[in-house]
Each structure stands twice: as C-alpha cells, then as structure tokens.
Amino acid sequence: MPKDNKSESLVHGTEQRPLRVFLIAGSQRRLHSCPSLDSKARALMLRMAAMMPAGWQVDVEDLGNEHGKPKIQSCNACVSSSMALCVWPCNCYGPGSDTQPDLMWNLDLYGRLARADAWAIIGPVNWYGPSSNIKLMFDRLVCMNGGNPRPDLIEKKDMLKAQALERSPLWREISRNHLSGRTAAFFCYGDDGAAEEDGRGRPTRLEHPEWFDAGKHPMRGKDERDAYLGPVWQCRYSDIEVPDQLWGCTLFGVGKPYADDQVDDMMKESQGIAAFDDWVRAFVAHVEKKGPVPGTEEAERSAQTTTNQDKKTVG
C-alpha cells in the first residue's frame, strides 16, 4: 500500500507545506515624523528577513507609531474577574472601530501570529524593560493562554455567566493554550546608558548621587536580555517554545551621544551585528529542524473571528 505522506507527516508532528515565520519590529520610532529617523528594530527585522531561507513564507510587521496609525489598545484585565471572561481572540475591541481603533485587530495580529510556525520579536531595551508597544501586544495576548473560545456561552461579556462557566466541568474541556507549539525568539538591544552614565552605573547629572546605591542598578552585572524576561516567560507559560539560544541581546552605541547611535552607526558595530546574525542563524536552524506546526490554519481562522458582527466595538 502506498504511503500517505500527509498522514505520516502529521503523525510525526509536521505538515507538508512551507515554513511560515512572523518577524516583528517593536520600536516606537517612526521615519516620517518625530523622530524622523528609522528604528534599529526595523533595520534588524529587514536584515533578518533577507537571511531567511528560500521557500519560507516570511511575514513582517513594524509596530512603530506611524502618524495616524491606530495604537494597540490596553488590556482590560478581564482575566482578573474570570478566565472565562477573557475571550480568545480578544473581544474587548474589534476591527474597524470608530471609537477605539485597535492595531491588534486592524493589522490582524491575532491571525498572523496563529498562522506562523515561529515568531521573532526584535526591540529596544527601554528603561530596563521592553518597549511599550511590545508590552501592550503581550498584555493583549493574555487570551492565548486559556482564553475562552466560546463567547456565545457568556453573551459576549457577562461577568456572572463567565464566573459560572469557569467553575463548570465544561470549562476544563474548552480552555486551552491557543497558540501552543509555536516557537518564539526574542532579540533586544540597549545602549548601556549611552553617554549619560559615569561608568559606575550612576547618571552623571545627579544633585544627590548618595541617595541610592549604584551597585543595585537593575542591569548592572546582569544579562541585559532579562529586560525581556516578562514576554519570554509569558510565552513559555503558554506552551510557546522559547529556547535559551533564541533569547538574545546586544549593545549598540555604548558611550556615544544618541546622535551618533543611529542605524548607519549600528551597522558599523561589528560585534553587535555579529551577535544578531548568530541569533538569526540559530533561529533558522531551530525552526527548520522542528518543522511546521500542525493546525495553524485552523488556529488562524479561530483568531480572526469576532463577536462584533458589524465590525464595530463598544469596548
């Protein structure tokens, strides 16, 4: 009997199709208005896209704050009232809203994340943490971890019905990690205070430097990749793989004024660029070896649904 290659591939956890990756630049900077210069995250994202193997399907998105573009709306913390009130995909907002335009829905980020086998998130270290755009995106992805796929059971947002559902045996049947099995990779970059520190972790312009211990600087003596610890562990908690070798970080522009730490300057810093390229190669090797994640088309369809039939939201 001839082999059914598709069935065999599914048994072994792969599908006969091209690998699909989603590359995201998470800086707030925009080119066409303030600050009038492109972000390092965007430049690195495009560099990474050019390094992807032929035949892969490569999706890219820049979350920068372009003038007039909707922003990612804040999470409303529905899960704090009941896990069943937190709907997958998020129904606190919807596509095409006049009153609360939301980038997550308008860019179909839920669907694109669901469709991909692997994600690569590239962004700056802002005040010892990820950029606000990356933080907002992952706050809104709380629903990927056990979010309610049946908003009809709670009449969209009825809190008491949601609490009752969460206590019921049915909840254990329908609640799951909706993006389980994907790979996520993170690469962040910082400037170690650029030209603003005194070399001991303390800003040079302080009236009372004695008021705190510079030795307790959040990143001093630590791996700066920990700035992205929150979204990395959110992925891991949600059964999305983040192998250690795919969680990277480097420094650009250390000791320089910000005016001399732009994209063109970054490209001349061979050590930092080499660290990024090594991370990209590790990403390719891991994703290629792992192969396609089964069921992404079904997950994509699920992630594109909304209970807002008129494509508006009341929030």
BALOBA-1460 file (C-alpha; in Angstrom, 3 decimals):
// residues 315
<rec num="1" residu="m" x="0.000" y="0.000" z="0.000"/>
<rec num="2" residu="p" x="1.467" y="3.425" z="-0.916"/>
<rec num="3" residu="k" x="2.228" y="5.687" z="1.985"/>
<rec num="4" residu="d" x="0.003" y="8.641" z="2.740"/>
<rec num="5" residu="n" x="2.770" y="11.232" z="3.143"/>
<rec num="6" residu="k" x="0.457" y="13.832" z="4.629"/>
<rec num="7" residu="s" x="-0.903" y="11.432" z="7.236"/>
<rec num="8" residu="e" x="2.590" y="10.219" z="8.069"/>
<rec num="9" residu="s" x="3.867" y="13.766" z="8.440"/>
<rec num="10" residu="l" x="1.038" y="14.653" z="10.800"/>
<rec num="11" residu="v" x="1.813" y="11.629" z="12.957"/>
<rec num="12" residu="h" x="5.361" y="12.913" z="13.312"/>
<rec num="13" residu="g" x="4.174" y="16.453" z="14.070"/>
<rec num="14" residu="t" x="4.876" y="18.071" z="10.694"/>
<rec num="15" residu="e" x="2.894" y="19.155" z="7.660"/>
<rec num="16" residu="q" x="3.931" y="19.158" z="4.008"/>
<rec num="17" residu="r" x="3.986" y="22.909" z="3.420"/>
<rec num="18" residu="p" x="6.456" y="25.798" z="3.548"/>
<rec num="19" residu="l" x="7.576" y="27.064" z="6.932"/>
<rec num="20" residu="r" x="5.903" y="30.306" z="7.974"/>
<rec num="21" residu="v" x="7.640" y="32.877" z="10.178"/>
<rec num="22" residu="f" x="6.451" y="36.223" z="11.518"/>
<rec num="23" residu="l" x="9.102" y="38.885" z="12.175"/>
<rec num="24" residu="i" x="8.102" y="41.852" z="14.357"/>
<rec num="25" residu="a" x="9.949" y="45.121" z="14.961"/>
<rec num="26" residu="g" x="8.855" y="46.565" z="18.291"/>
<rec num="27" residu="s" x="10.402" y="50.038" z="18.492"/>
<rec num="28" residu="q" x="8.094" y="53.043" z="18.823"/>
<rec num="29" residu="r" x="10.189" y="55.147" z="16.436"/>
<rec num="30" residu="r" x="8.845" y="56.197" z="13.068"/>
<rec num="31" residu="l" x="10.587" y="57.505" z="9.971"/>
<rec num="32" residu="h" x="8.134" y="60.028" z="8.554"/>
<rec num="33" residu="s" x="7.538" y="62.211" z="11.599"/>
<rec num="34" residu="c" x="9.159" y="62.676" z="15.005"/>
<rec num="35" residu="p" x="11.861" y="61.356" z="15.447"/>
<rec num="36" residu="s" x="12.393" y="61.430" z="11.646"/>
<rec num="37" residu="l" x="14.879" y="58.558" z="11.688"/>
<rec num="38" residu="d" x="14.249" y="54.854" z="11.245"/>
<rec num="39" residu="s" x="14.488" y="52.468" z="14.176"/>
<rec num="40" residu="k" x="17.201" y="49.891" z="14.708"/>
<rec num="41" residu="a" x="14.463" y="47.297" z="15.250"/>
<rec num="42" residu="r" x="13.077" y="47.870" z="11.759"/>
<rec num="43" residu="a" x="16.535" y="47.708" z="10.172"/>
<rec num="44" residu="l" x="17.321" y="44.474" z="12.026"/>
<rec num="45" residu="m" x="13.928" y="42.996" z="11.105"/>
<rec num="46" residu="l" x="14.570" y="43.656" z="7.404"/>
<rec num="47" residu="r" x="18.100" y="42.263" z="7.721"/>
<rec num="48" residu="m" x="16.632" y="39.123" z="9.270"/>
<rec num="49" residu="a" x="14.004" y="38.814" z="6.530"/>
<rec num="50" residu="a" x="16.771" y="38.850" z="3.922"/>
<rec num="51" residu="m" x="18.509" y="35.994" z="5.764"/>
<rec num="52" residu="m" x="15.510" y="33.649" z="5.725"/>
<rec num="53" residu="p" x="15.851" y="30.542" z="3.541"/>
<rec num="54" residu="a" x="14.341" y="30.477" z="0.074"/>
<rec num="55" residu="g" x="10.893" y="28.923" z="0.104"/>
<rec num="56" residu="w" x="9.942" y="30.093" z="3.585"/>
<rec num="57" residu="q" x="6.880" y="32.321" z="3.879"/>
<rec num="58" residu="v" x="8.075" y="35.439" z="5.678"/>
<rec num="59" residu="d" x="5.614" y="37.913" z="7.204"/>
<rec num="60" residu="v" x="6.953" y="41.188" z="8.644"/>
<rec num="61" residu="e" x="5.383" y="43.951" z="10.749"/>
<rec num="62" residu="d" x="6.715" y="47.166" z="12.248"/>
<rec num="63" residu="l" x="4.764" y="48.265" z="15.343"/>
<rec num="64" residu="g" x="6.233" y="51.796" z="15.185"/>
<rec num="65" residu="n" x="3.979" y="54.743" z="15.983"/>
<rec num="66" residu="e" x="3.377" y="55.963" z="12.445"/>
<rec num="67" residu="h" x="1.338" y="59.175" z="12.307"/>
<rec num="68" residu="g" x="-2.384" y="58.429" z="12.137"/>
<rec num="69" residu="k" x="-1.947" y="54.663" z="12.643"/>
<rec num="70" residu="p" x="-4.121" y="53.100" z="15.368"/>
<rec num="71" residu="k" x="-2.319" y="52.055" z="18.530"/>
<rec num="72" residu="i" x="-2.549" y="48.775" z="20.392"/>
<rec num="73" residu="q" x="-5.303" y="49.295" z="22.920"/>
<rec num="74" residu="s" x="-4.628" y="48.426" z="26.544"/>
<rec num="75" residu="c" x="-5.653" y="45.124" z="28.072"/>
<rec num="76" residu="n" x="-8.752" y="45.469" z="30.290"/>
<rec num="77" residu="a" x="-7.627" y="42.658" z="32.632"/>
<rec num="78" residu="c" x="-10.797" y="40.607" z="32.126"/>
<rec num="79" residu="v" x="-8.966" y="37.556" z="33.409"/>
<rec num="80" residu="s" x="-8.851" y="39.115" z="36.867"/>
<rec num="81" residu="s" x="-12.655" y="38.757" z="37.046"/>
<rec num="82" residu="s" x="-12.741" y="35.320" z="35.431"/>
<rec num="83" residu="m" x="-10.547" y="33.423" z="32.989"/>
<rec num="84" residu="a" x="-13.719" y="32.679" z="31.050"/>
<rec num="85" residu="l" x="-14.331" y="36.429" z="30.647"/>
<rec num="86" residu="c" x="-11.032" y="36.704" z="28.752"/>
<rec num="87" residu="v" x="-12.033" y="35.686" z="25.224"/>
<rec num="88" residu="w" x="-9.759" y="34.262" z="22.519"/>
<rec num="89" residu="p" x="-9.251" y="36.272" z="20.401"/>
<rec num="90" residu="c" x="-9.757" y="39.427" z="22.485"/>
<rec num="91" residu="n" x="-13.296" y="40.761" z="22.099"/>
<rec num="92" residu="c" x="-12.854" y="43.869" z="24.221"/>
<rec num="93" residu="y" x="-12.091" y="45.563" z="20.891"/>
<rec num="94" residu="g" x="-12.699" y="44.744" z="17.250"/>
<rec num="95" residu="p" x="-11.599" y="45.618" z="13.721"/>
<rec num="96" residu="g" x="-12.534" y="48.922" z="12.139"/>
<rec num="97" residu="s" x="-13.722" y="50.632" z="15.317"/>
<rec num="98" residu="d" x="-14.510" y="54.350" z="15.046"/>
<rec num="99" residu="t" x="-14.254" y="54.950" z="18.788"/>
<rec num="100" residu="q" x="-11.427" y="52.616" z="19.876"/>
<rec num="101" residu="p" x="-9.302" y="51.774" z="16.818"/>
<rec num="102" residu="d" x="-7.040" y="48.891" z="17.728"/>
<rec num="103" residu="l" x="-3.839" y="47.907" z="15.942"/>
<rec num="104" residu="m" x="-4.057" y="44.297" z="17.130"/>
<rec num="105" residu="w" x="-7.293" y="43.841" z="15.195"/>
<rec num="106" residu="n" x="-6.668" y="46.244" z="12.300"/>
<rec num="107" residu="l" x="-3.393" y="44.502" z="11.426"/>
<rec num="108" residu="d" x="-4.898" y="41.040" z="12.052"/>
<rec num="109" residu="l" x="-2.100" y="40.327" z="14.528"/>
<rec num="110" residu="y" x="-4.039" y="37.506" z="16.203"/>
<rec num="111" residu="g" x="-4.497" y="35.744" z="12.863"/>
<rec num="112" residu="r" x="-0.923" y="36.296" z="11.715"/>
<rec num="113" residu="l" x="0.564" y="35.065" z="14.995"/>
<rec num="114" residu="a" x="-1.675" y="31.997" z="14.801"/>
<rec num="115" residu="r" x="-0.717" y="31.267" z="11.189"/>
<rec num="116" residu="a" x="3.036" y="31.336" z="11.806"/>
<rec num="117" residu="d" x="5.152" y="28.415" z="12.957"/>
<rec num="118" residu="a" x="7.608" y="30.761" z="14.630"/>
<rec num="119" residu="w" x="7.844" y="34.401" z="15.688"/>
<rec num="120" residu="a" x="10.878" y="36.649" z="16.000"/>
<rec num="121" residu="i" x="10.435" y="39.775" z="18.126"/>
<rec num="122" residu="i" x="13.128" y="42.457" z="17.891"/>
<rec num="123" residu="g" x="13.056" y="45.549" z="20.070"/>
<rec num="124" residu="p" x="14.943" y="48.031" z="22.232"/>
<rec num="125" residu="v" x="15.535" y="47.985" z="25.963"/>
<rec num="126" residu="n" x="13.553" y="50.965" z="27.260"/>
<rec num="127" residu="w" x="14.134" y="51.785" z="30.941"/>
<rec num="128" residu="y" x="15.228" y="48.223" z="31.769"/>
<rec num="129" residu="g" x="12.239" y="46.663" z="30.029"/>
<rec num="130" residu="p" x="10.647" y="46.081" z="26.616"/>
<rec num="131" residu="s" x="9.194" y="48.880" z="24.510"/>
<rec num="132" residu="s" x="5.646" y="49.939" z="25.345"/>
<rec num="133" residu="n" x="4.421" y="48.577" z="22.000"/>
<rec num="134" residu="i" x="5.773" y="45.090" z="22.687"/>
<rec num="135" residu="k" x="4.462" y="45.209" z="26.244"/>
<rec num="136" residu="l" x="0.991" y="46.238" z="25.018"/>
<rec num="137" residu="m" x="0.955" y="43.445" z="22.450"/>
<rec num="138" residu="f" x="1.835" y="40.787" z="25.005"/>
<rec num="139" residu="d" x="-0.612" y="42.207" z="27.549"/>
<rec num="140" residu="r" x="-3.319" y="41.719" z="24.939"/>
<rec num="141" residu="l" x="-2.065" y="38.173" z="24.265"/>
<rec num="142" residu="v" x="-3.062" y="37.038" z="27.746"/>
<rec num="143" residu="c" x="-6.025" y="35.400" z="25.991"/>
<rec num="144" residu="m" x="-3.735" y="32.973" z="24.139"/>
<rec num="145" residu="n" x="-3.241" y="31.202" z="27.477"/>
<rec num="146" residu="g" x="-6.575" y="29.559" z="28.260"/>
<rec num="147" residu="g" x="-8.774" y="32.280" z="26.791"/>
<rec num="148" residu="n" x="-12.460" y="31.498" z="26.252"/>
<rec num="149" residu="p" x="-13.089" y="30.328" z="22.658"/>
<rec num="150" residu="r" x="-16.890" y="30.382" z="23.189"/>
<rec num="151" residu="p" x="-18.025" y="33.972" z="23.909"/>
<rec num="152" residu="d" x="-21.545" y="32.873" z="22.982"/>
<rec num="153" residu="l" x="-21.635" y="30.979" z="26.304"/>
<rec num="154" residu="i" x="-21.196" y="34.234" z="28.235"/>
<rec num="155" residu="e" x="-23.245" y="36.508" z="25.948"/>
<rec num="156" residu="k" x="-20.006" y="38.188" z="24.882"/>
<rec num="157" residu="k" x="-19.084" y="39.792" z="28.217"/>
<rec num="158" residu="d" x="-21.458" y="38.755" z="31.018"/>
<rec num="159" residu="m" x="-19.214" y="38.534" z="34.076"/>
<rec num="160" residu="l" x="-21.534" y="36.356" z="36.192"/>
<rec num="161" residu="k" x="-22.007" y="33.883" z="33.332"/>
<rec num="162" residu="a" x="-18.237" y="33.819" z="32.852"/>
<rec num="163" residu="q" x="-17.596" y="33.042" z="36.514"/>
<rec num="164" residu="a" x="-20.191" y="30.262" z="36.421"/>
<rec num="165" residu="l" x="-18.615" y="28.826" z="33.264"/>
<rec num="166" residu="e" x="-15.143" y="28.875" z="34.826"/>
<rec num="167" residu="r" x="-16.423" y="26.807" z="37.757"/>
<rec num="168" residu="s" x="-18.132" y="24.246" z="35.485"/>
<rec num="169" residu="p" x="-16.740" y="20.959" z="34.079"/>
<rec num="170" residu="l" x="-17.258" y="22.364" z="30.564"/>
<rec num="171" residu="w" x="-14.523" y="24.939" z="31.173"/>
<rec num="172" residu="r" x="-11.916" y="22.225" z="31.575"/>
<rec num="173" residu="e" x="-12.917" y="20.886" z="28.163"/>
<rec num="174" residu="i" x="-12.809" y="24.137" z="26.174"/>
<rec num="175" residu="s" x="-9.977" y="26.083" z="27.812"/>
<rec num="176" residu="r" x="-6.576" y="25.538" z="26.199"/>
<rec num="177" residu="n" x="-3.403" y="27.263" z="25.032"/>
<rec num="178" residu="h" x="-4.497" y="28.543" z="21.633"/>
<rec num="179" residu="l" x="-1.021" y="29.101" z="20.139"/>
<rec num="180" residu="s" x="0.598" y="26.044" z="21.671"/>
<rec num="181" residu="g" x="3.588" y="24.546" z="19.881"/>
<rec num="182" residu="r" x="4.909" y="27.631" z="18.172"/>
<rec num="183" residu="t" x="8.442" y="28.931" z="18.629"/>
<rec num="184" residu="a" x="9.122" y="32.483" z="19.778"/>
<rec num="185" residu="a" x="12.527" y="34.155" z="19.584"/>
<rec num="186" residu="f" x="13.466" y="37.457" z="21.188"/>
<rec num="187" residu="f" x="16.351" y="39.805" z="20.422"/>
<rec num="188" residu="c" x="16.743" y="43.065" z="22.310"/>
<rec num="189" residu="y" x="19.401" y="45.755" z="22.214"/>
<rec num="190" residu="g" x="20.418" y="48.521" z="24.568"/>
<rec num="191" residu="d" x="22.994" y="51.311" z="24.835"/>
<rec num="192" residu="d" x="24.094" y="50.846" z="28.458"/>
<rec num="193" residu="g" x="23.168" y="54.433" z="29.244"/>
<rec num="194" residu="a" x="24.940" y="55.749" z="26.132"/>
<rec num="195" residu="a" x="26.973" y="58.816" z="27.180"/>
<rec num="196" residu="e" x="24.870" y="59.600" z="30.249"/>
<rec num="197" residu="e" x="26.498" y="57.369" z="32.884"/>
<rec num="198" residu="d" x="29.663" y="57.818" z="34.925"/>
<rec num="199" residu="g" x="30.940" y="54.293" z="34.291"/>
<rec num="200" residu="r" x="29.714" y="53.010" z="37.660"/>
<rec num="201" residu="g" x="26.035" y="52.713" z="36.824"/>
<rec num="202" residu="r" x="25.128" y="56.201" z="38.013"/>
<rec num="203" residu="p" x="23.844" y="59.062" z="35.836"/>
<rec num="204" residu="t" x="26.388" y="61.878" z="35.566"/>
<rec num="205" residu="r" x="23.828" y="64.611" z="36.332"/>
<rec num="206" residu="l" x="22.559" y="63.966" z="39.820"/>
<rec num="207" residu="e" x="22.264" y="66.545" z="42.553"/>
<rec num="208" residu="h" x="22.258" y="63.851" z="45.248"/>
<rec num="209" residu="p" x="24.117" y="60.765" z="43.982"/>
<rec num="210" residu="e" x="24.346" y="59.486" z="47.525"/>
<rec num="211" residu="w" x="20.614" y="58.808" z="47.709"/>
<rec num="212" residu="f" x="20.857" y="55.361" z="46.082"/>
<rec num="213" residu="d" x="23.339" y="52.556" z="45.641"/>
<rec num="214" residu="a" x="24.600" y="52.401" z="42.057"/>
<rec num="215" residu="g" x="25.556" y="48.781" z="42.719"/>
<rec num="216" residu="k" x="21.831" y="47.946" z="42.690"/>
<rec num="217" residu="h" x="21.410" y="49.196" z="39.117"/>
<rec num="218" residu="p" x="18.774" y="46.844" z="37.592"/>
<rec num="219" residu="m" x="21.069" y="45.687" z="34.791"/>
<rec num="220" residu="r" x="24.493" y="46.138" z="36.349"/>
<rec num="221" residu="g" x="26.385" y="42.861" z="36.216"/>
<rec num="222" residu="k" x="23.371" y="41.033" z="34.798"/>
<rec num="223" residu="d" x="22.414" y="39.739" z="31.377"/>
<rec num="224" residu="e" x="20.570" y="42.611" z="29.693"/>
<rec num="225" residu="r" x="18.333" y="40.158" z="27.895"/>
<rec num="226" residu="d" x="16.437" y="39.954" z="31.207"/>
<rec num="227" residu="a" x="14.750" y="43.196" z="30.123"/>
<rec num="228" residu="y" x="12.507" y="40.919" z="28.042"/>
<rec num="229" residu="l" x="12.002" y="38.355" z="30.770"/>
<rec num="230" residu="g" x="8.252" y="39.102" z="31.041"/>
<rec num="231" residu="p" x="7.166" y="38.287" z="27.458"/>
<rec num="232" residu="v" x="9.620" y="35.375" z="27.258"/>
<rec num="233" residu="w" x="8.106" y="33.679" z="30.298"/>
<rec num="234" residu="q" x="4.589" y="34.565" z="29.185"/>
<rec num="235" residu="c" x="5.279" y="32.563" z="26.020"/>
<rec num="236" residu="r" x="6.754" y="29.664" z="27.953"/>
<rec num="237" residu="y" x="3.775" y="29.682" z="30.329"/>
<rec num="238" residu="s" x="1.500" y="29.483" z="27.277"/>
<rec num="239" residu="d" x="3.299" y="26.435" z="25.797"/>
<rec num="240" residu="i" x="5.132" y="28.533" z="23.198"/>
<rec num="241" residu="e" x="8.762" y="27.447" z="22.999"/>
<rec num="242" residu="v" x="11.490" y="29.994" z="23.712"/>
<rec num="243" residu="p" x="14.767" y="28.055" z="23.640"/>
<rec num="244" residu="d" x="17.562" y="29.782" z="25.551"/>
<rec num="245" residu="q" x="19.673" y="30.209" z="22.417"/>
<rec num="246" residu="l" x="16.816" y="32.156" z="20.798"/>
<rec num="247" residu="w" x="16.677" y="34.744" z="23.602"/>
<rec num="248" residu="g" x="19.427" y="37.185" z="22.705"/>
<rec num="249" residu="c" x="20.633" y="40.688" z="23.430"/>
<rec num="250" residu="t" x="23.462" y="43.015" z="22.460"/>
<rec num="251" residu="l" x="24.617" y="46.601" z="22.957"/>
<rec num="252" residu="f" x="24.951" y="49.400" z="20.433"/>
<rec num="253" residu="g" x="26.212" y="52.940" z="20.956"/>
<rec num="254" residu="v" x="27.773" y="52.470" z="24.386"/>
<rec num="255" residu="g" x="29.433" y="55.714" z="25.493"/>
<rec num="256" residu="k" x="28.226" y="57.614" z="22.420"/>
<rec num="257" residu="p" x="25.790" y="60.535" z="22.256"/>
<rec num="258" residu="y" x="22.460" y="59.427" z="20.862"/>
<rec num="259" residu="a" x="23.049" y="61.497" z="17.709"/>
<rec num="260" residu="d" x="25.909" y="59.123" z="16.860"/>
<rec num="261" residu="d" x="23.946" y="55.941" z="17.562"/>
<rec num="262" residu="q" x="21.651" y="55.590" z="14.559"/>
<rec num="263" residu="v" x="21.038" y="52.751" z="12.088"/>
<rec num="264" residu="d" x="24.094" y="53.553" z="9.954"/>
<rec num="265" residu="d" x="26.253" y="53.681" z="13.098"/>
<rec num="266" residu="m" x="24.803" y="50.393" z="14.323"/>
<rec num="267" residu="m" x="25.755" y="48.624" z="11.097"/>
<rec num="268" residu="k" x="29.409" y="49.560" z="11.699"/>
<rec num="269" residu="e" x="29.472" y="47.915" z="15.133"/>
<rec num="270" residu="s" x="30.641" y="44.505" z="14.019"/>
<rec num="271" residu="q" x="30.406" y="42.790" z="17.410"/>
<rec num="272" residu="g" x="26.749" y="43.703" z="17.922"/>
<rec num="273" residu="i" x="25.782" y="42.846" z="14.346"/>
<rec num="274" residu="a" x="27.623" y="39.535" z="14.620"/>
<rec num="275" residu="a" x="25.630" y="38.703" z="17.766"/>
<rec num="276" residu="f" x="22.403" y="39.454" z="15.901"/>
<rec num="277" residu="d" x="23.389" y="37.384" z="12.864"/>
<rec num="278" residu="d" x="24.311" y="34.442" z="15.113"/>
<rec num="279" residu="w" x="20.863" y="34.689" z="16.718"/>
<rec num="280" residu="v" x="19.211" y="34.691" z="13.284"/>
<rec num="281" residu="r" x="21.166" y="31.603" z="12.224"/>
<rec num="282" residu="a" x="20.186" y="29.842" z="15.449"/>
<rec num="283" residu="f" x="16.533" y="30.756" z="14.735"/>
<rec num="284" residu="v" x="16.703" y="29.310" z="11.229"/>
<rec num="285" residu="a" x="18.379" y="26.106" z="12.440"/>
<rec num="286" residu="h" x="15.833" y="25.540" z="15.201"/>
<rec num="287" residu="v" x="12.733" y="26.286" z="13.123"/>
<rec num="288" residu="e" x="13.993" y="24.207" z="10.190"/>
<rec num="289" residu="k" x="14.732" y="21.212" z="12.393"/>
<rec num="290" residu="k" x="11.402" y="21.461" z="14.196"/>
<rec num="291" residu="g" x="9.333" y="21.797" z="11.009"/>
<rec num="292" residu="p" x="5.789" y="23.121" z="10.554"/>
<rec num="293" residu="v" x="3.388" y="23.275" z="13.489"/>
<rec num="294" residu="p" x="0.207" y="21.270" z="12.792"/>
<rec num="295" residu="g" x="-3.161" y="23.018" z="12.848"/>
<rec num="296" residu="t" x="-2.074" y="26.597" z="12.173"/>
<rec num="297" residu="e" x="-4.754" y="27.182" z="9.528"/>
<rec num="298" residu="e" x="-7.497" y="26.215" z="11.971"/>
<rec num="299" residu="a" x="-5.927" y="28.416" z="14.648"/>
<rec num="300" residu="e" x="-5.713" y="31.295" z="12.185"/>
<rec num="301" residu="r" x="-9.414" y="31.027" z="11.355"/>
<rec num="302" residu="s" x="-10.233" y="30.965" z="15.071"/>
<rec num="303" residu="a" x="-8.046" y="34.005" z="15.710"/>
<rec num="304" residu="q" x="-9.763" y="36.059" z="13.025"/>
<rec num="305" residu="t" x="-13.277" y="35.695" z="14.442"/>
<rec num="306" residu="t" x="-15.014" y="38.379" z="16.463"/>
<rec num="307" residu="t" x="-18.414" y="38.575" z="18.117"/>
<rec num="308" residu="n" x="-18.790" y="42.112" z="16.735"/>
<rec num="309" residu="q" x="-20.821" y="41.349" z="13.659"/>
<rec num="310" residu="d" x="-20.953" y="44.967" z="12.463"/>
<rec num="311" residu="k" x="-17.143" y="45.269" z="12.851"/>
<rec num="312" residu="k" x="-17.558" y="47.985" z="15.482"/>
<rec num="313" residu="t" x="-16.914" y="47.668" z="19.162"/>
<rec num="314" residu="v" x="-18.453" y="49.239" z="22.200"/>
<rec num="315" residu="g" x="-15.445" y="48.225" z="24.337"/>
